[in-house]
């Protein structure tokens, strides 16, 4: 409770892990055939806009993520929304293609497409968890969040094994998202708010549908 009422002296997290995840989302999108994206114009504009937004974040808050400015948070949210929308479109078209028995060149092509969509979905959910939990990365670092934590990590019960002032950073949320998408559960992390529980359910369901349909169809193609 103390962290919600007074500032805590600790460094902001490094931006590199989050930036690499965004760059990975851009790269994965390029692996998705044009038929599974919104349109040709969007296919070109999407990575350009994402890189522009990421660049604005780096310029506006260079080094560690420690500046609490409304426009930075809005820019981060806009970037995550774009990644999410692109993932939704690709996932819906992939599922529709599998159900409609669309033609794929090979099982490998289908598996590659499914893996790209699945991985981008993991990144999108990781970014949302990271952006929303406890008011975001800056609020977590400064200990000034007025929003209750949505997740409880095991490190919070192991103070003797972690550095003083430990708080969850992007890599922790990426691991949470990956575990949810593969094990269909958050494994060692506890969701303690309704929204976080529902988002974990949504991610597990999406992952199960994509993996199940793609693998089943790939087996039929072989």
C-alpha positions, 0 to 999 in steps of 0.5 A, spaced: 500 500 500 505 504 501 507 505 494 500 507 492 501 513 496 508 515 496 514 515 490 519 510 491 526 511 488 528 506 483 530 506 476 525 506 470 526 500 466 530 500 459 526 501 453 530 496 449 526 489 450 519 493 449 522 496 442 525 489 440 518 486 441 515 492 437 520 491 431 519 483 432 511 485 430 513 489 424 518 483 422 512 478 423 507 482 419 512 482 413 511 474 413 504 474 413 502 474 405 498 480 403 491 476 402 491 475 410 492 483 411 487 489 411 490 491 404 496 493 400 496 500 402 495 498 409 501 493 409 506 499 407 503 504 412 503 499 418 510 498 419 512 505 417 507 508 422 509 503 428 516 505 427 514 512 427 511 512 433 516 508 436 521 513 434 517 518 438 517 514 444 525 514 444 525 521 442 520 523 448 523 519 453 530 517 451 534 512 455 530 509 461 522 509 461 521 514 467 517 520 464 510 521 466 507 525 460 500 524 457 502 524 450 507 519 451 502 514 454 497 516 449 503 514 443 504 508 447 497 506 447 496 508 439 502 503 438 499 497 441 492 498 438 495 498 431 499 492 433 492 489 436 488 491 430 493 488 425 493 481 429 486 481 429 485 482 422 490 477 420 488 472 425 481 472 423 483 471 415 487 465 417 482 462 421 477 463 415 482 461 410 483 454 414 475 453 415 474 455 408 479 450 406 483 456 402 489 453 398 496 453 401 502 452 397 505 447 403 504 445 410 510 449 411 507 455 409 501 454 413 505 453 419 509 459 418 503 463 417 500 461 423 506 461 427 507 469 425 500 470 427 501 467 434 507 470 435 504 477 434 498 475 438 503 474 444 507 480 443 500 484 443 498 481 449 504 482 453 504 490 451 497 490 453 499 487 460 505 491 461 501 498 459 495 497 463 498 494 469 498 498 475 498 504 471 504 503 466 511 502 467 513 509 469 508 509 475 510 502 477 518 504 477 516 511 481 511 507 485 506 513 484 500 508 481 493 510 483 491 503 480 491 497 483 496 491 481 492 486 476 498 481 476 502 478 482 509 475 480 512 470 484 518 475 485 514 479 490 514 474 495 522 472 494 525 479 496 531 475 498 532 473 491 531 479 487 534 486 487 531 491 492 525 495 489 524 490 484 518 491 480 515 487 473 518 490 467 516 488 460 520 481 460 516 479 465 509 481 462 512 477 455 513 471 459 506 471 462 503 472 455 508 467 452 506 462 458 498 463 457 499 462 450 502 455 450 500 453 457 493 456 456 494 459 463 499 464 467 503 459 470 507 462 476 503 469 475 496 470 479 491 475 475 488 478 481 483 483 477 477 481 473 480 485 467 486 481 467 483 474 468 478 476 462 484 478 458 488 471 460 482 467 458 481 471 451 489 470 450 488 462 451 482 462 447 485 465 441 492 461 442 488 455 442 484 456 436 489 458 432 494 453 434 489 447 433 486 449 426 493 451 423 496 444 426 490 440 424 489 443 417 497 442 416 496 435 417 491 434 412 496 438 407 501 433 408 
